Amino acid sequence: MNTPQTTEVANIVADIQPLIQSKNFVAIVDAVAPLTPEQVASLLERLSVNHLAIVYRLLPKEKALEVFERLTPKMQSDLIDGLQDSEVSAIFADLDPDDRVWLLDELPAALAPRLLHGLSAKDRELTSGVLGYPKGSVGRRMSPEYVSTHPGHTVAQALERVNHHLADAETVYTLPVLDGSRRVVGVVSLRDLMRSESHLKISELMHQAKTTSAYQSAEEAARRSTNLGLLALPIVDKEGRLVGILTIDDAVRILEHEETEDSARQGGVEPLGRPYFATPIRALVKSRIVWLFVLAIGATLTVQVQSHFEATLEQVTLLALFVPLLIGTGGNTGNQAATTVTRALALGDVQPRDLFKVLLRELGVGFSLGATLGALGGLLTALLYEPRIGIVIGLTLVAVCSLAATVGGVMPMIARALRVDPAVFSNPFISTFVDATGLIVYFLIARAVLQI
Amino acid sequence: MNTPQTTEVANIVADIQPLIQSKNFVAIVDAVAPLTPEQVASLLERLSVNHLAIVYRLLPKEKALEVFERLTPKMQSDLIDGLQDSEVSAIFADLDPDDRVWLLDELPAALAPRLLHGLSAKDRELTSGVLGYPKGSVGRRMSPEYVSTHPGHTVAQALERVNHHLADAETVYTLPVLDGSRRVVGVVSLRDLMRSESHLKISELMHQAKTTSAYQSAEEAARRSTNLGLLALPIVDKEGRLVGILTIDDAVRILEHEETEDSARQGGVEPLGRPYFATPIRALVKSRIVWLFVLAIGATLTVQVQSHFEATLEQVTLLALFVPLLIGTGGNTGNQAATTVTRALALGDVQPRDLFKVLLRELGVGFSLGATLGALGGLLTALLYEPRIGIVIGLTLVAVCSLAATVGGVMPMIARALRVDPAVFSNPFISTFVDATGLIVYFLIARAVLQI
C-alpha cells in the first residue's frame, strides 16, 4: 500500500479543505483511508474544530478509536465540541439513509456518551444524529447520564459512584455493570446496593442485564422496557458496549407519541403533533384532506364498477337497495380484522413472519362471520323480498366477509414487512378497498344466480 | 336517642346473625346506628371473624376509626383477616354500584394500607373491593407497600426507614411525607435524601406532592402519573390522607391495557384480553360477531331509505352509481373526526365541557373538507356525466362531510359525558350512522335539484 509520508500530510490538508466545502464525503473517505492512525491524528491537528469533526466522523469505527486515543486531551475536547456543533450534526443528521449506512460507522462506545453528556434533551436529539444510528432508532433517544459500575467494584465503591453522580445522572436507581471494554455484563439496582454488605463485590449481587441495540426502533425498545418494567434499559452498540440508557419516563413518552400516531393513522388522519385545541382549523383540515382525497379517488372505483354493471342494475333495481348494507358490512369486517392485527403487531404479539398464519386465521374468522350473517341476511331477504335475491345476499355476505377479514388482517402485516407503519393501512383505506372488490363480487354473484 | 344498654348488646348479636345470613345490609346499618363506639366494639367481640368484618365494614368512616382504636390488637388483626377473606371481599366487591355508594363509606386511611399489605397483586385486586372505591378506580389498583416519612424527621431517620423497608416496599425511590393525621404534605426522593446532610429536616427538602384521589379512574390516574413522569403517585382518600401509591410500572400497565381496549373498540371489536395467537378462532369470532350484527341491523336502515326513494332510483339509475362513493366519503370524514376527538379525550386535551367548542370546530372542518371535495367532485361529475348530477353530487358532499365531521366529533364527547368509554362510538358505528343519514340527504337534494 502506498502510505504517504508525514510530510505529505500538509498536502492532504490542502486537498481535503475543498472536499469538505463541497461535502464530497466519499472523496474524503478515500483520501484518508491510506493514512495510519498517527497520520490521521496529525492531519486532524491542522484542521478547524468543525472540519476536524467532519473528517473524524468519516473514519471507520476501529480506526476512530485508535485515532481518538492518540489525540491530546485538548484535541479530544475540540473534537467533541465539533461533533456537538449544530452545523456539523445537521450535516450528518440529514444524510440520505443509504449514504448513512456506508459512510457512518458507529461511533466508538467510549465516545457516544461523552458526545451527548451535559446536553439538554433537545440538543441531545439534535446531536444524536452524529452517532450513526438511523432516524427513529433508540440510539437517537437514549440518555448518556447514567452511573455505571464494574463487577470487581465493592458495594461501597459503587455507592460512592452513585453519590458522586446524584446531581447529574438521569437515574441513579439502576446501574449497568460494565467489564473492562465497556460491555454490559449485568445490572444492579440502588436498592440492591443498599441492602448489601459494603465489602461485597458487585459480581456477587448483579443480575443478568436485559439490553437493547441502539439500532432498534425507539418504539420497540420502549415497549421492551415497559414490558419488563425496567426503570432504565441499557442501550448497547453492535459489540454489546454501553452507549446510553433509556429511562422509563422517556419510554412512556415514546409509546404515548407512537400510540397517538397509530390511532390517528388508523382513522385516516395525519397525526396532529399537538393538542386538539392548539391546532388551528386549517391544520385540522390539512391533516385530513389528503387522505380523504386519496380515498375519494379510490372510491371512484366503486362508480366505475357500478357503471360496468349498469345494465344489471337497470334490470333489477332491487339490487341497488342492498349495496350500502353489503359494502358497509364488508368494511366493518375488514376494520375489525385490521384493528386487531395492527394492535397485536404494536404489542409484539404478532411478528411479520406470522403472515401466513394470520391469513389462515382471518380467513377462518371471516368465513364464520360471513356464514352466520349470510344465513340470517339471506333468509330475511328471501322472506321480505324475493327468494333468489335472498340467495344472492347470503352468498355475497359469505364471500365479502371472508375477503374483508383476510385483506384487513394481511394488509398491516404487509406494511410491517415493508417497514411501513402498519397503521397507514387505515380503516378507511381498507373500507374503500373492500367496497370496490365487494361490489364486483356482488354483481358477479347476482348475474350468476339471477342468470342475467 | 334511644341508646341500648351494654347488657342489650347480647340481644343485638342474636338479631344481627340472621341479617348477615340474609345479606340484609340495610337492616344491619339501622341496628348498629344507635350504638356507641364502645358498644359496637363489644358487639364485634362476640361475632365470628367473617361476621365481624361484615358488620365493621358497614360502619360510617368516623365511627369505624373510633371503633378500630377501641379494639384489642388481636381483634384488629382478626378484623383485617376477616376483611381479606375472599368470601367477605367478594360480597362487597359484587355490591350494586348504587348500594355501594351509600352503604360503604371509605375505610379509614389507617386501615386501607394495612388491609392490602403483604398480599400478592392478584389477591390485592380481589381484596381492594372491600375498600369502598368503585370498579375501575385507582383505589382498586394502588399498592400499600410504600415507605413514608414525616416533615419533622431528619434525613437520617428517613434513610433508616428506607433501609428498614428495602425488602418489602414496592418502591423506595419516592417517599410520601405525611403529617400526624396521615395527610400527604409533600414528597421526597431517595436521591434527595442521599444528597442532603443527615441532620436536615425533611420539611426543608421535601417537594410539593402531586396526589390523586382513590376515587379517580385508574386510567386518568395512570395518565397523570406518566405525564408527570412520577415513579410513584400518592393516592389519597377524601380527606387527603394517604391510602396507597401507584407505581409507574403499574401505571404503564394500566395505560397499555386501556389503549388496547380503546383501539379494539374503535375498530368495533370487543377487546380480546389476551394475545392474538393465544385467542382461539371461536373467541375471535365472538369478539366481532355482536358488533357486526348490531351494525348490520343498523345498516338495514340504508335498505329502507333506498326503498323509500326507489321511484327516484328507477327514474335516474345514474344516482345509484354514486351511492358507495358518497357514503364512503361521509364515513371516512366521520371516522377522522371521531379518531381525533377520542384520542384527545384519552390524553385529556379535550374535556367533556368543551362539547360545544368541538361541535363548532368540527362543523367548520367538515364544511371546509366538503366544500373542497364537493367543488372538485361536482365539477368532474358534471363533465363526465351530466351538469345537474354534478350539482347534486357537489351539494351532497358539502352536506354529508359537514354532518359526518360534526357527528363524528360529538359522539365521543357525548359518550364521555354519559361516563361511557368514548371508543364505543366506534368508527364502524359512526360509518353506519352516517351512511343512513347521508343517503336521505342525497336523495332529498337529488329530488330538489332534478325536480322529480
Interface residues (C-beta under 8 A of the other chain):
Chain A: V162 N163 L166 A167 V172 Y173 L190 R191 M194 R195 T226 G229 L231 I248 D249 V252 L255 E256 E259 T260 D262 S263 A264 Q266 G267 G268 V269 L272 P275 Y276 F277 I281 L284 V285 S287 R288 I289 W291 L292 F293 L295 A296 A299 T300 T302 V303 Q306 S307 E310 L313 E314 T317 A320 L321 F322 V323 P324 L325 I327 G328 T329 G331 N332 T333 N335 Q336 A338 T339 T340 V341 T342 R343 A344 L347 D349 V350 D354 K357 V358 R361 G364 V365 S368 L369 T372 L373 G377 N427 P428 S431 T432 D435 L439
Chain B: V162 N163 L166 A167 V172 Y173 L190 R191 M194 R195 T226 G229 L231 I248 D249 V252 L255 E256 E259 T260 D262 S263 A264 Q266 G267 G268 V269 L272 P275 Y276 F277 I281 L284 V285 S287 R288 I289 W291 L292 F293 L295 A296 A299 T300 T302 V303 Q306 S307 E310 L313 E314 T317 A320 L321 F322 V323 P324 L325 I327 G328 T329 G331 N332 T333 N335 Q336 A338 T339 T340 V341 T342 R343 A344 L347 D349 V350 D354 K357 V358 R361 G364 V365 S368 L369 T372 L373 G377 N427 P428 S431 T432 D435 L439
